[in-house]
Amino acid sequence: MFKSLLYIVGLCFSIIGLLPAKAHAQSRMATAPVDLVNPLMGTDSDFELSNGNTYPAIATPWGMNFWSPQTGKNGDGWMYAYSAKTIRGLKQTHQPSPWINDYGVFSLMPVVGAPKFKEEERKSYFSHKAEEVKPYYYSVYMADYDVLAEMAPTERANQMRFTFPEGENSWVVIDAFHKGSSIKVEGNKIIGYSSYNSGGVPENFKNYFIIEFDKDIQEVKVWDDEKSYDKSELSGEHVGALVRFKTSEKEQVTAKIASSFISHEQAALNLKREIGDDSFETTKENGRKAWETEFDRFQIKGGTEKERATFFSCLYRTMLFPRKFYEYNEANEVVHYSPYNGEVLPGYMFTDNGFWDTFRAVFPFFTVMYQELDAQIMQGLANTYKESGWLPEWASPGHRDCMIGSNSASLIADAYIKGIRGFDAEVLYEAMIKNTKGKGPLNSVGRFGAEYYNKLGYVPYDVDINENAARTLEYAYADFCIAQMGKEMGKSKKDYKLYMKRAQNYRNLYDQESGWMRGKNENGEFQSPFNPLKWGDAFTEGNSLHYTWSVFQDIQGLVGLMGGPEQFNAKLDEVFEMAPKFDNSYYGFTIHEIREMQIANMGNYAHGNQPIQHMIYLYNYAGQPWKAQARVRDVMNRMYTPYPDGYCGDEDNGQTSAWYVFSAMGFYPVAPGTPQYVIGSPLFEEVSLKLENGNTFTVKANDNKVENVYIQSATLNGNDWNKNFLNHEDLMKGGVLEFDMGAQPNKERGTQEESFPFSIHKQNGKVNPAL
């Protein structure tokens, strides 16, 4: 009897024990996407090895200002390192990457006791165990001061809240940074400006800020690099302020903050409009809703919580850049301070973007999900051209001398060809044509080496123009994009033929002997000696094995040069299967991109850098789509996690994230400027996209287990779909793309020419009649 009773009691407890586990599993499944996002993804990075090179951007989508804890020294591009132990302040930031660095910076830092203002003295120990990081909210316990610091942003403003211990000496340090700053305290309000920048600004550049505290300030000091002063105003190379409060135990002091690139008056207007009388909790909740609104357009079923967290963390990154660099004046008109000519002008402006990275997937992502935003960005590009005479290629906030190419042509043409309007296409077409004729004020603006390219059909190796082969390949692709947009706009057939002819210039660099792209001298001879494993030199942050595939517009033409599909696929296989050997002699040391390739155990495939990220999908052009399916899933599974070491290289302005977002949905834009997406292997059971036109497009993957990476069959709206691509028009109409998945490849599906994605040349070498 006693044993039976024990058995019954034990059984009851066993059943009860199961219930919470099941309930917990259901709770995990129901976790809101915004709560799955980890803004710390990619922050475990440094100069030698990038796991993302990100910082926790506390922001609203595409906000004019981001906010972040600062662990690095003032001016250090690695402003937040996950491995750091101390925090120096909570900082307004506009930094797109550590390599480009920051501008318009200022920070706040709570201290208790003696009025410390120098960054080495004021910093406090912290722990990730006492840190909460959301896209819309950040909190951290400043251990040295027993202060909880919180912040919740809007597009152009922010609220900070400091929970102090009891005391007479509860201070907030305001640091307006070096390179010219000003501070003034008036009652409980502080106004100032920061001129800090890393280049790309006119002489009159300033970020004007205003800070309003909800508690009476008891004492004011201002400071410079040398000492503090008992006065309320100071300007100089590097100045700041100290304001003291008398606080009771756990008393909260709130600061409402806004800034403007136009004026203090505009900063005050931004503060009134975006925060006004709102409480901290209201601002926090509004920020959460802003992200929820965007994430709710992506309905995910299936996958693990880790995979969903990775997806939405990557999605968050695609919604940060380019940042809005415009404001609303008193008449509620869109205006902007021009980072090109220093004037305040009407219209949109966006910045903080390197198109060498983001033309590949970020901007094509906008053409699917954010067409209104994309049109505004195009308006901003037209304004950049009007204000500077050139299209931007790397803007932060104005033109910066970084990377190569004239890839603005890709995102402009892609938007126009996919039916996005609401911008001055004539102005942008004119700007694209101007780009083809020469170099702008910086090597990265316009086309460096255009005089050679237009005459010879390539940029020579021996004329002191760096990364010449990469420039040639990217110019050829840009020429294709110009041709496509010009044709759509009804421009002259003469121009169309010219740019389509130049779109074939990639052929001038293909070396039949080695089977790789190779630099070529002005006299027409290939440069020698040649090592396809040599990084840099004729190529950009990669080697010939990476750049050979940068023929987005004509993969079938490349297939033909390599001798046919069999040889082409073998070349693809070679990159993945060879040892990760490299030649770093051009740099004189092993740059982080090389090291990230080396440790990934994917041969010479370097997913951590952008030039090769489309390469996996190229099996779809040569009759072996199942290899793309397997390799895409392998990269998603191994190279991405929602953790501080979550990327396999630089997460540049959303590009590496956009690759994951697209790939997880099951398709990828190999050739922006064409209305197609190439199919891979969908990660989830179902993804539904709520499009701006009111339609819903759904990708279903039946029996999508971990091992079932291969597509067995597919239908589009109930009809058999044997193609290796998806048309933009079909996607925008809404509908259902449905896959049956399996553990073994179907080597019959997608192997015929009619299944292959767009190329200038078809498989048989003839020019595509659709052109």
N, C-alpha and C positions, 0 to 999 in steps of 0.2 A: 504493500500500500504506500509506504513511505517512498520507495523507489519510483513507483508509478507517479506519485505526486511530484517528485523531483523532475521526472521526465516531462510531465505536462508543463510545469513551471519553466523548465529549460526550453521546451518547444515554443512556449509563448514568448519568451525573451528572444529566441532566435527569429521568430516572425517579426517581433517589434524591431529587432535590430536591422532587419531587412528594409523596413519601411523608410527610415530616414535615408538610407543609402539610395533607395529608388527616388525618393523625393528630392534628394540632393542632385541626383543625375538629371531629373527633370528640370530642376532649378538652373543647372548649368546649361542645359539646352536652351532655356528661355532667357539667358543673359542678354541684356540689351547690347547691340553692337558697340555703342559708345563706351560701354564698360569693358569691352574686350580689347580696346585699343591700348597699346603700350607706347606712349611717347618716348620712353627710354630705349626703344628698339634702335640699335645702331650706335648707342652712346659709348660703348666699350671700345674706343678707338684711340689711336694716336698717330703721330707722323709716320711711324714705321709700318703699321698694320691697321688697315681700315676694316672695321666691322660695320661700316655705315657712314662714319664721320658725321653723325647727326648730333643735335642737342635737343632736349625736350622743349619743343615749340608749344607754348601755352597760348592759344590763339583761337580766333574764329576762322572759318574757311576763307582762304585768300585774304586774310586781314592785312591792313596797312602796317600794323605793328604786331610783332610777336613779343612774348615775355619768356624769360628763362632764368633759372638759377645760374649763377656764375661761380664756377670753381677755379677757373684759370685767371691769370693775371690780366689786368686791363690791356687790351690790344692783342691778346693771344687768340688766334683763330680757333684753337681748341678750348672754347669758352666753358664747356661742361664736359668733364670726364667722369665716367661711371666709377672709375677706380679712385677718384679723389676722396679726401676725408674732410675737407673744409669748404665752406661757402663764403664768398666775399660780398655777395649782394644779390638782389633780385633785379634783373636787368631788362630794359626795353631793348630789343635787338631787331635788326633787319638783315642779319647775316644769312646768305644763301649757302655758304660752304666755308670751311676753315681756310681753304686756299684763296678765296676771294676776300674773306674777312668782313668787317662790319662797318656800319655808318650810323650816324644819328643816335648815339648811345647815351643812356644815362641809367643810373641804378639807385635803389634804396636798400638800406641795410639797418636792421634794428640792433642796438647795442645797449647794455645796461652797465651803470657804474660810471667809470671815467669816460669822458667824451673822446673815444677813439675814432679817427677818420681815415688814416692811412690804411690801404687795403691789406697789407700784411699784418697790421695790428688789429684791425676790426674783424677779421674773418673768424668764423665759428666752426667747430666740429659738428658734423651731422652724420646720420646713418640712414641708409635706404629703408631700414626697418621703421623709421619714423618720418617717412616721406610718402606723400600720396601724389600721384601724377596722373592727371587726366588731360585730354585735349583742351578742356575748358576750365581747368582748376588745378592749382598746385598748392601743396602745403608742405612745410618742413619744420622740424623742431631744431632751433638754434641752441645747441646744448650748452655752449659757454655762457649764454645769457638767459636761459630758461624762458625762451620766447618761441611761441608758435607763430610762424609767418605764413600767410595765405595770399593767393591772388586769383582773380577771375577777370578775364579780359573781354572787351568788345572789339570791333574792327579798328577803332582809333583811340580807345580809352581802356582803362583798367581800374579795378579796385584792389587795394591791398589791405589786409587786416593783420594787425600785430597784437597778439595776446601776451601782455607783459606781466611780470610778477609785481608785487607791491614794492614801491620805492619812489624816491624823489628824483631819481636819475635814469629815466627811461628815454633813450635817445633814438632818433632816426637819422641816419647819415644819408645825404643826397650827394651823389657823385655825378658831376656833369662831364666827366672824362676830359682827356687832353686834346690837343690840336685846336684849342680855342673854345672857351665856354664862359657862361655867365650865370649868376644866381642872384635872386632877390627875394627876401622874405617880407611879406606884408600881412600882418595879423596871423591868421591860420592858413594863409595861402603862400605858395612858393611859385615863382615864375623863373624861367631860365631858358637857356638854349645850349645845345651841343653841336659843335661843328665837326666832331670826330668823323673821319672818313678814311677810306683806304684807296681813294682814287675815284675817278668818274663823276666829279661834281664841279659845278661852277664856283667862282670865288665867293658868291653871296650865299652859299649853302648853309642852312641852319635847320636843326630840328628843334622847334619851339615847344616847350612843355609847361604844363601847369599842374600843380599838386595842391589839393584842398584837404586839410585834416578836419575831422569832426570833433576835435577836442582842442581846448586852448593850449597854445604853446607857451611854456613857462620861460624859456630862454632860447636865444638864437646866437649861433656863431657861424661865421663863414670861414672857409679855409682854402689854401692853395697847397702846393707840394711841400712847402716849408713849415707852415704853422697855421694855427687858427686865429681868428680875429673877433673881437667883441663888437661886431657890427652886422648889418643885415643885408649888405649888397657887395658883390665882388665880381669882377671880370678878369680874365687872364688866360694863360695857356692851359691851365688845369685848375678848376675851382669846384667848390661844393659848399654844402651847408650842413650844420648840425642843429637839430631842433629837439628841445627837451620837454618831456611831459612828466607830470606827477601822476602815478597810477596806483590803483588799488590792486589787490591780488586777482589775477585772471582778468583784468580789465582789458577790453579790446579797443584799440585805436585804429580807425579806418582812414585810409588815404584814397581819395578819388583823383585819378590821374588821366590826363589826355595830352596829346601832342599834335603838332601840325608842321608841315614843311612850308607853310605859307606865312603864318604870323601867330603871335600870342593870342590875338583876338579870335583867330580861327580855331586855335587850340581850345579856348574857352567855349566856343560854339560847339565843337566836337564833344566836349565834356557834358555840356548841357543836353545835347541831343541824345547821346548814347548812354548816359548814366543818369544825369539830372538828380532827382530825389530818390532813385532806386537804392534799396538796401544792398549789402554785399550778397546776401542770399538770392535776391532777385537777379542781380547781374550774373551770378553763378548759374542759376537756372536758365536764364536766357542764353548763355553760352552753350549749355548742354543741349537746349532745344535746337540751336543753330546747327550743331553737329548731327543731332538725331534726324533733322529734316533731310539732310543729305544722305545719311546712312540708310534711312528708311526706303530710299529708292532702289536699294539692293537687297532683295529677299533671298536668303541662303537656306537651303535645306541640306542636311547631311554633313559629312566631314566631322573631324574631331574638334574639340574646343580649341586646341592649339592651332589647327588649320584656320578656323574662323577668326581667331585672334590675330593670326598672321595676315589674313586677308584684310580685315578692317584696319589693322595698323598700317598696312601698305596703302589702303584707300585714304586714310588720314594724311599720309605723306603726299599723295597726289593732289590733295586739296589745300596745300599750303602755298605753292608757287605756281605762276608768278604772283607776286603780291600786288594788291591794289595800291597805287601811288596817286590816288585822286581823293578829293574831298568835296563836300557840299557847302557852297557858300551861303550867305544869309538868305538869298533868294531861292535856296535849295537847288541851285544849278551845279552840275558836275564841273569842277575846275581842278587844275593841278599845277603844282610848282614844277617847272620843267628842269629836270636834271641835265638838260643839254644846253639851254641858253639862259637859265636863271630867271625866266619870266613866269608870272602866274597867268595861265591861259585856260580857255574853256576846253572841255572834253576829257576823255578817259586817258589814263596813263597806267601802265603796268610795268613792273621791273623785277629784278632779282631772278634772272633766268639765263641759262646757257643753252642755246638752241642746239649746239653740237650734241648735247645729251638728250634734250626733251623732245626734239622733233620726232624721235623714234616711236614713242608710245604715249607720252603725256598729252601732247596736243591732239593726236588721234583719239585719245580717250575723251577729250572735251568735245570733239565732233560727234561723238555718240551720246554722251550724257549731259553735256553743258554747252549747248549750241548758243544760247544767249550770251553766256560769258565769253565764249570763243569770239563772237561778233564784237564784243566790247574790247577784247584783246586786240583784234584786228584794227579797230578804231585807234587804239593806243599805238599800234605800230605805224599807222599812217601819221599820227601826230609826231612820233619820233622822227620820221623822215622829214616832215615839214620843219621841225625845230632844229634838226642837226644836219640835214642833207643826206642822211644815211639810215638804213635799217639797222636795228640792233642785232648783234649776234651773241654778245655776252653783256648784259646790262646789270649794273649794281652800284648806284642807281642809274648812272649814265653809262656811256660806252667804256668797256674795260678791255684791256689787251690780253685776252685769254682764249685759247683753243683756236680752231681753224674753220674754214668753210664759209659758205653763204647759205646756211641751212634755214634762214628765215623764209626762203623760197618754198621749202617743203611745207611748213605749217600754213602759209598763206594759200598756196595752191590746194592743199588738202581741204581746207575749210571751204574754199570756193567750189571745188569739184563736188563736194558733198552737199552742196545746196545752201550753205550758210551765207546769209546776206546781212545787210544793215551796216555796211562799212564801205568806204570809198575804194572800190577795187581798181579803178583807173589810177589812182595815186599809188597804190601798192604795186601795181604792174609796172608803172614807171620806175618805182624804186628798185624792183627786182632787176629790171633791165640795166639800170645804172650800176648796180652791184657787179654786173658781168664785165664792166669796162675798166675797172681798176681798183686800186686799194684806197680805202678811206683814211681818216686821220690816224688810225691804228692798224697794225697788221691784221687784227682779227675782224676788221670792219671792211666791207666790200670784198674784193678778191685780191689777195696778195699773190702776185705772179700772173695776173690776168693777161698782161701783154704777151707773155710766152704761151700761155694756155690757148689764147685765141688764135695765135699764129701757128703754133706747132701741134696743138691738140693735146698738150700735156705741159705740166710745170717741170722744167728740167731739174735734175739732181745736182748739177754742178754750177748753179748760178746764185748760190748763197741764199736760197729760199728754203727754210727748214720744212721738213715734213711734206715734201713736194709730191710724193706719190699719193699720200692721203688726200692732199688738196685736189689733185687731179680727179680722183675718184668721187670726191664729194661735189666738186664743181659739175661733173658730168651728170650726177643725179639731180642737182639743182637745175641744170639746163633742161632736163626732162620735165621737171615740175613746172618750169616757166612755159614750156611748150604746151603742156596740158591745160594750164590756166588760160594761156593765150587763145588756144583753140576754143575753149568753152566760152570765152568772151567775144569770139568772132574777130580776133586780131588777124593780121595779114598772114597768108600762107607762106610768104617769104620768111617771116620771122619763125613760123612754126618749123619749117624745114631746116632753118639754121640751127635752132636749139635741139631739134631731134637728131641732127647730125652730130652735134656736140655731145649729146647724150651717149653716143657710142665711143667717146674718147677713152673710156676705160680699156678698150682693146689695145690702145697704144702702149700700155704698161704690162700686158700679159706676156710672160716669158714662157714660150712653148717648151724650152729645154727643162726648166725646173718645175713648170706647172703652177707657178705662183706669180702674183703681181710683183713688179720689180722697178726700182727707180731707173730713169733713163736720162742720159746726158743730152745736152743741147744738140750734139752732132748726130743724135739718133741711136747711139750705142747704149746698151744697158750698162748701168754702173757696175763696177767690179772692184774688189771681190764682193760677192753677194752671199749673205747668210740669211735665209728666210726666218731664222729664229732671232734675229737682231731686233731688239725693241728700239723705238724711236727712229732717228736718222731720217729715212724716207717716209716714215709712218708716225702716227700720233698715238702715244701711249699704247702701243701694241706693236706687233710685227707683221710680216707679210702673211702669215697663216691666219691672222685675224682680219686684215684689211682686204684680202683677196675676195672676200664675199660681199664687199660693199658695192654691189652692183644691183641695188634694190630694184631698179627699173627694168632690168633685163637678165634675170637669172638664167633663162633659156639660152641667151647669148653666151653666158659664161659656161653653161653646160656644153655648148657646141665647141667653145675654145678648148675645153678640157678633153674633148674626144667623145663625148656622149654621156648618157646617164650612168652607165656602169663606172666609168672613170670619175665622174663627178661625185657620186656617192662614196667611192673609195677614198677620195680626197677628204670628204667630210669625216669619214670614219677615221682617217689618219690623224686628224687634229685631236679627236677624242681619245684615241688609243695609244698614241705615242707617249713617251715619258715627258714630264714637264720641263724639258730643257729650255735654256734661254741664253741669249747673249746680251749682257747689260753694258757693253763697252761704250755705247753712245752717252749714257748717263754717268758712267764712272762708278756707279754703285747700284745696288738692287732696289729699285723704287718699289713702293708698297704695292702697286698694281701687279708687278711681277711676282712678288712674294705671295700675294693672294691667289694667283693662278697656281703657283707651285704647290701650295698646301691643300688645294681643293680636291685633288685626286681625280681630275677630269682631263688629264693629258695637257694639251696646250689650249684647251678651251678656257677662256678667261671671262667668266660670267660677271666678275666683279668690276669690269669696265665695259663701256657701252658699245664699242665698235662691233663686237661679235655677238651681241645678245639676240639678234635675229637669226643667227646661223642655224640653230637647231631646226627651225621651221623649213629650211631649204630642202630637206628630204622630200617635201611635198611637191617639189617642182621636178623631181626626177624619178618618180615611181616607187619610192620606198617610204610612204608616210608613216608606217608603223615605227620606224626608227625615231622620227620626230616625237611621236606619242610617248615612247619609252623615255627618251632623254629629257623631254619637257617635264615629265612627272618626277624624274630623278632630281632635276635641279630644284623644283618646288619643294620636294621632300627633304633634301639635304642642305640646300644653300640658304634657306629662309627659316627663321624662327621668330617668335614675338618677344625676343629677349634682348638684353643689351648688346649681345654679340650676334644679332639676328640677320645681318647682311654679310655678303661675301666680298665686299668692296664698297666703294663710295656710293651712297644713295644720293645721287646728284639731282636735286630739285624735283624729286618724284619719279625719275626715269626707271631706276631699278625696281621701285615699288610698282610702277605702272606695268612693267613686264609681268610681275606676279599677278596683279589684278586681272589683266587680260588673259594670261595663261590659265589662271584658275577658272575663269569663265569658259575657256575652251577655244579661244581664237586670239590672233595677234596681228597687228598691222605691219607686215613686213615692208610694204612699199607705200608709205603715205604719199598722196598725190594720185593714187588710184583708189577706186571705191571698193576695195576688197580687204578682207581679213583672212588670214591663213589659219586653218584648223589645227589644233594640237590635241591635248587630252584633258578634258574638263576634270577639275578636282572634286567638285561637289556633286551630290545627287541632283540638285536643281539650283539654278540661279535665275531669278526673275529681275529684269531691269525695267524700272518705270521711267519711260522716256518723256522728255519735255513736251512732245506733241500729244501726249495723252495715251499713247499706245504702250503695251507691255511686250517685251521680248523675253522668252524663257528658253534656257538651255537645260535639257534634262539628260541625265546619264543613268540609264537603268543598270542595276547590278554593279554599281561603281564601288567595288571593294578595293582595298589597298593593292592587291595583286592584279586587279583588272584594269590595266592601264591602256589596253588596246581597243580601238573602235572596231566593232564587228560589222555594224551597219548603221545607217543614219537616215532620218526623214526630216524634211522641212515642211511643216504644216501638213503632215500626213503623207507627203509625197517622197518617194525615194530620193535621197541626196547622196550621190556618189562623188561629189566634188570635194576637193581639198581646201575649199575656200567658202567664205560667206560674203554675199554682196551687201554693201551698205544700205542699198535701197530696200532689200528684204528685211534687214534688221530694223530699219526705221518704220516699216509698216506694222511691226509687231508680229507675234506668232510664236511658234514653238519649233526649235531645233532639237531633235531627240536622237540620242545615241544609245545603242546597245553595246555594253562594254564586256570585255573578256580577258582572260589571262594569257591567251595566245594571239599573236598577230594574225589579222586577216590580210594575207598577201595578195588578194585579188582586188580589194576595194581601193579606189583612188590611184590605180596604177596606169590608167590610160591618159592620153594627152588631153582629152576634154575635161579631165578632172583637175588638171594643173592650174595654179593661179596665174594671174596676169604676168606677161613679159612682153617687151617690145618684139622679141623674136619668139616664134613658136618652136616646138621641139624639133621640127624638121629644118630649122634655120631660116624660114621665111619670115618676113616682117608681118606682124599681127595686122590683119586687115581692119581691125577696129580702130587703128590709129589714124 
